[in-house]
Amino acid sequence: MSSAESQLHAWADVLDDSDYYELLGVLHIADDNAIRQGFHVFAAAFHPDAHRYSDGADQRLATQIYHRGTEAYRVLLDPKLRSRYDLELAKGNLRLSALGVSCRPGGSRPDNGPKPPAPGPDEIASLEDLCETPAARLLARQSEDFIAAGELRKARDALREALTREGQDNEALEDRLDDLEMALYAQGD
């Protein structure tokens, strides 16, 4: 087992017992810059596209862990959500979303619908697989290569262009772009 796989499995074992601060490796008194830095380190380790060559089970673990980290990041950077989270944490509640609170930006409102089901297939779709047009697939493949090389800004730009070339709504691709933009934001870009 590689060190990346060991790290995935170690985090999967403690994910449900970890609070948002622990996930991002920051103190409870952390300022926004420390939270961004913590998320940057977290995203580098757990972004799903960084694990696209792993087996299906490890891809699902990476996605699960990464989504929890983005939830933590969103909550800790939103002053209202962070305040509410700190109160809930004092009561022993480790997650706001488990209490029916949306953790999307500006999301201090309750969720009205059921949570989407967990991914069913054995593998997470690659960026290329999410595209329908040949031009978008090519750009998505380039974006994946940039991610693998650690060039997130170029990856984001290629993915934006892929969405433009799709010429239609592609929610799955937009979600991946949101993830990339969040990782860049955490880096200060």
MOQUI-V431379 format. One record per residue. N is the residue number from 1. RES is the residue in one small letter. SS is DSSP state (helix for helix, strand for strand, loop for the rest). OMEGA is omega in radians with two decimals (999 if undefined). D_LAST is the distance of its C-alpha to the last C-alpha in Angstrom with 1 decimal. Layout:
n=N res=RES ss=SS omega=OMEGA d_last=D_LAST
n=N res=RES ss=SS omega=OMEGA d_last=D_LAST
This chain:
n=1 res=m ss=loop omega=-3.14 d_last=33.6
n=2 res=s ss=loop omega=3.13 d_last=30.4
n=3 res=s ss=helix omega=3.10 d_last=28.3
n=4 res=a ss=helix omega=3.10 d_last=25.6
n=5 res=e ss=helix omega=3.11 d_last=28.4
n=6 res=s ss=helix omega=3.13 d_last=29.8
n=7 res=q ss=helix omega=3.10 d_last=26.6
n=8 res=l ss=helix omega=-3.08 d_last=26.4
n=9 res=h ss=helix omega=3.10 d_last=30.0
n=10 res=a ss=helix omega=3.13 d_last=29.8
n=11 res=w ss=helix omega=3.13 d_last=27.0
n=12 res=a ss=helix omega=-3.13 d_last=29.0
n=13 res=d ss=helix omega=-3.07 d_last=32.0
n=14 res=v ss=helix omega=-3.04 d_last=30.4
n=15 res=l ss=helix omega=-3.08 d_last=27.9
n=16 res=d ss=helix omega=3.11 d_last=30.3
n=17 res=d ss=helix omega=-3.07 d_last=31.2
n=18 res=s ss=loop omega=3.05 d_last=27.8
n=19 res=d ss=loop omega=-3.07 d_last=26.2
n=20 res=y ss=helix omega=3.14 d_last=22.5
n=21 res=y ss=helix omega=3.12 d_last=22.2
n=22 res=e ss=helix omega=3.14 d_last=23.8
n=23 res=l ss=helix omega=-3.10 d_last=21.6
n=24 res=l ss=helix omega=3.10 d_last=18.4
n=25 res=g ss=loop omega=-3.13 d_last=20.5
n=26 res=v ss=loop omega=3.07 d_last=20.1
n=27 res=l ss=loop omega=3.11 d_last=23.0
n=28 res=h ss=loop omega=3.12 d_last=24.2
n=29 res=i ss=loop omega=-3.07 d_last=23.4
n=30 res=a ss=loop omega=3.04 d_last=19.7
n=31 res=d ss=loop omega=-3.08 d_last=17.5
n=32 res=d ss=helix omega=3.14 d_last=14.2
n=33 res=n ss=helix omega=3.12 d_last=12.3
n=34 res=a ss=helix omega=3.12 d_last=14.8
n=35 res=i ss=helix omega=3.10 d_last=14.4
n=36 res=r ss=helix omega=3.13 d_last=10.7
n=37 res=q ss=helix omega=3.10 d_last=11.7
n=38 res=g ss=helix omega=3.12 d_last=14.7
n=39 res=f ss=helix omega=3.11 d_last=13.1
n=40 res=h ss=helix omega=3.11 d_last=10.9
n=41 res=v ss=helix omega=3.13 d_last=14.3
n=42 res=f ss=helix omega=-3.09 d_last=16.1
n=43 res=a ss=helix omega=3.12 d_last=14.0
n=44 res=a ss=helix omega=-3.12 d_last=14.6
n=45 res=a ss=helix omega=-2.93 d_last=18.2
n=46 res=f ss=helix omega=3.13 d_last=18.9
n=47 res=h ss=loop omega=-3.07 d_last=16.9
n=48 res=p ss=helix omega=-3.12 d_last=20.0
n=49 res=d ss=helix omega=3.07 d_last=19.1
n=50 res=a ss=helix omega=-3.12 d_last=19.2
n=51 res=h ss=helix omega=-3.04 d_last=22.8
n=52 res=r ss=loop omega=3.12 d_last=24.0
n=53 res=y ss=loop omega=3.09 d_last=26.8
n=54 res=s ss=loop omega=3.09 d_last=28.0
n=55 res=d ss=loop omega=-3.05 d_last=31.1
n=56 res=g ss=helix omega=-3.12 d_last=31.1
n=57 res=a ss=helix omega=3.14 d_last=31.6
n=58 res=d ss=helix omega=3.07 d_last=28.7
n=59 res=q ss=helix omega=3.12 d_last=26.4
n=60 res=r ss=helix omega=3.09 d_last=27.6
n=61 res=l ss=helix omega=-3.14 d_last=27.0
n=62 res=a ss=helix omega=3.14 d_last=23.4
n=63 res=t ss=helix omega=-3.14 d_last=22.8
n=64 res=q ss=helix omega=-3.12 d_last=24.7
n=65 res=i ss=helix omega=-3.13 d_last=22.9
n=66 res=y ss=helix omega=3.12 d_last=19.4
n=67 res=h ss=helix omega=3.09 d_last=20.4
n=68 res=r ss=helix omega=3.10 d_last=21.8
n=69 res=g ss=helix omega=3.10 d_last=18.6
n=70 res=t ss=helix omega=3.04 d_last=16.6
n=71 res=e ss=helix omega=3.13 d_last=19.6
n=72 res=a ss=helix omega=-3.12 d_last=19.4
n=73 res=y ss=helix omega=-3.13 d_last=15.7
n=74 res=r ss=helix omega=-3.11 d_last=16.5
n=75 res=v ss=helix omega=-3.05 d_last=19.7
n=76 res=l ss=helix omega=3.10 d_last=18.6
n=77 res=l ss=helix omega=3.11 d_last=15.9
n=78 res=d ss=loop omega=-3.05 d_last=18.5
n=79 res=p ss=helix omega=-3.14 d_last=21.1
n=80 res=k ss=helix omega=3.13 d_last=24.0
n=81 res=l ss=helix omega=-3.14 d_last=23.4
n=82 res=r ss=helix omega=3.11 d_last=22.8
n=83 res=s ss=helix omega=3.12 d_last=26.0
n=84 res=r ss=helix omega=3.13 d_last=27.9
n=85 res=y ss=helix omega=-3.14 d_last=26.6
n=86 res=d ss=helix omega=3.08 d_last=27.8
n=87 res=l ss=helix omega=3.14 d_last=31.1
n=88 res=e ss=helix omega=3.12 d_last=31.4
n=89 res=l ss=helix omega=3.10 d_last=30.4
n=90 res=a ss=helix omega=3.09 d_last=33.3
n=91 res=k ss=loop omega=3.12 d_last=35.5
n=92 res=g ss=loop omega=3.11 d_last=34.5
n=93 res=n ss=loop omega=-3.05 d_last=32.3
n=94 res=l ss=loop omega=-3.09 d_last=29.3
n=95 res=r ss=loop omega=3.03 d_last=27.5
n=96 res=l ss=loop omega=-3.08 d_last=27.3
n=97 res=s ss=helix omega=3.10 d_last=27.3
n=98 res=a ss=helix omega=3.12 d_last=30.7
n=99 res=l ss=helix omega=3.13 d_last=32.1
n=100 res=g ss=loop omega=3.12 d_last=31.2
n=101 res=v ss=strand omega=3.09 d_last=28.2
n=102 res=s ss=loop omega=3.13 d_last=25.4
n=103 res=c ss=loop omega=3.06 d_last=22.1
n=104 res=r ss=loop omega=3.12 d_last=20.1
n=105 res=p ss=loop omega=-3.10 d_last=18.2
n=106 res=g ss=loop omega=-2.95 d_last=21.0
n=107 res=g ss=loop omega=3.09 d_last=23.2
n=108 res=s ss=loop omega=3.11 d_last=25.8
n=109 res=r ss=loop omega=3.10 d_last=28.4
n=110 res=p ss=strand omega=3.02 d_last=30.6
n=111 res=d ss=loop omega=3.14 d_last=30.2
n=112 res=n ss=loop omega=-3.09 d_last=33.2
n=113 res=g ss=loop omega=3.11 d_last=33.3
n=114 res=p ss=loop omega=3.10 d_last=33.6
n=115 res=k ss=loop omega=3.11 d_last=30.6
n=116 res=p ss=loop omega=-3.13 d_last=30.1
n=117 res=p ss=loop omega=3.09 d_last=32.0
n=118 res=a ss=loop omega=-3.14 d_last=30.5
n=119 res=p ss=loop omega=-3.09 d_last=30.0
n=120 res=g ss=loop omega=-3.05 d_last=33.4
n=121 res=p ss=loop omega=-3.13 d_last=33.3
n=122 res=d ss=loop omega=-3.11 d_last=33.3
n=123 res=e ss=loop omega=3.05 d_last=30.1
n=124 res=i ss=loop omega=-3.14 d_last=26.7
n=125 res=a ss=loop omega=3.05 d_last=26.4
n=126 res=s ss=loop omega=3.08 d_last=24.2
n=127 res=l ss=loop omega=3.14 d_last=21.9
n=128 res=e ss=helix omega=-3.13 d_last=24.6
n=129 res=d ss=helix omega=-3.13 d_last=27.2
n=130 res=l ss=helix omega=-3.08 d_last=25.5
n=131 res=c ss=loop omega=3.12 d_last=26.0
n=132 res=e ss=loop omega=-3.09 d_last=29.3
n=133 res=t ss=loop omega=-3.14 d_last=29.2
n=134 res=p ss=helix omega=-3.13 d_last=29.5
n=135 res=a ss=helix omega=3.13 d_last=26.7
n=136 res=a ss=helix omega=3.12 d_last=24.3
n=137 res=r ss=helix omega=3.12 d_last=25.5
n=138 res=l ss=helix omega=3.13 d_last=24.9
n=139 res=l ss=helix omega=3.11 d_last=21.3
n=140 res=a ss=helix omega=3.10 d_last=20.8
n=141 res=r ss=helix omega=3.08 d_last=22.4
n=142 res=q ss=helix omega=3.12 d_last=20.1
n=143 res=s ss=helix omega=3.10 d_last=17.1
n=144 res=e ss=helix omega=3.12 d_last=18.9
n=145 res=d ss=helix omega=3.10 d_last=19.5
n=146 res=f ss=helix omega=3.11 d_last=15.9
n=147 res=i ss=helix omega=-3.14 d_last=15.1
n=148 res=a ss=helix omega=3.13 d_last=18.2
n=149 res=a ss=loop omega=3.14 d_last=17.0
n=150 res=g ss=loop omega=-3.13 d_last=13.7
n=151 res=e ss=loop omega=-3.02 d_last=11.8
n=152 res=l ss=helix omega=3.13 d_last=9.7
n=153 res=r ss=helix omega=3.10 d_last=8.1
n=154 res=k ss=helix omega=3.11 d_last=11.8
n=155 res=a ss=helix omega=3.12 d_last=13.0
n=156 res=r ss=helix omega=-3.11 d_last=11.3
n=157 res=d ss=helix omega=3.11 d_last=12.7
n=158 res=a ss=helix omega=-3.14 d_last=16.0
n=159 res=l ss=helix omega=3.06 d_last=16.2
n=160 res=r ss=helix omega=3.13 d_last=15.7
n=161 res=e ss=helix omega=3.09 d_last=18.5
n=162 res=a ss=helix omega=3.10 d_last=20.6
n=163 res=l ss=helix omega=3.10 d_last=20.6
n=164 res=t ss=helix omega=-3.12 d_last=21.8
n=165 res=r ss=helix omega=3.08 d_last=24.4
n=166 res=e ss=helix omega=3.09 d_last=25.6
n=167 res=g ss=loop omega=-3.13 d_last=26.8
n=168 res=q ss=loop omega=3.08 d_last=27.3
n=169 res=d ss=loop omega=3.08 d_last=25.8
n=170 res=n ss=loop omega=-3.02 d_last=24.5
n=171 res=e ss=helix omega=-3.12 d_last=23.5
n=172 res=a ss=helix omega=3.12 d_last=23.0
n=173 res=l ss=helix omega=3.08 d_last=20.6
n=174 res=e ss=helix omega=3.10 d_last=18.7
n=175 res=d ss=helix omega=3.12 d_last=18.5
n=176 res=r ss=helix omega=3.09 d_last=17.0
n=177 res=l ss=helix omega=3.08 d_last=14.4
n=178 res=d ss=helix omega=3.12 d_last=13.7
n=179 res=d ss=helix omega=3.12 d_last=13.5
n=180 res=l ss=helix omega=-3.14 d_last=11.0
n=181 res=e ss=helix omega=3.10 d_last=8.7
n=182 res=m ss=helix omega=3.11 d_last=9.5
n=183 res=a ss=helix omega=3.10 d_last=8.8
n=184 res=l ss=helix omega=3.11 d_last=5.2
n=185 res=y ss=helix omega=3.12 d_last=5.2
n=186 res=a ss=helix omega=3.10 d_last=7.4
n=187 res=q ss=helix omega=-3.12 d_last=5.6
n=188 res=g ss=loop omega=3.11 d_last=3.8
n=189 res=d ss=loop omega=999 d_last=0.0
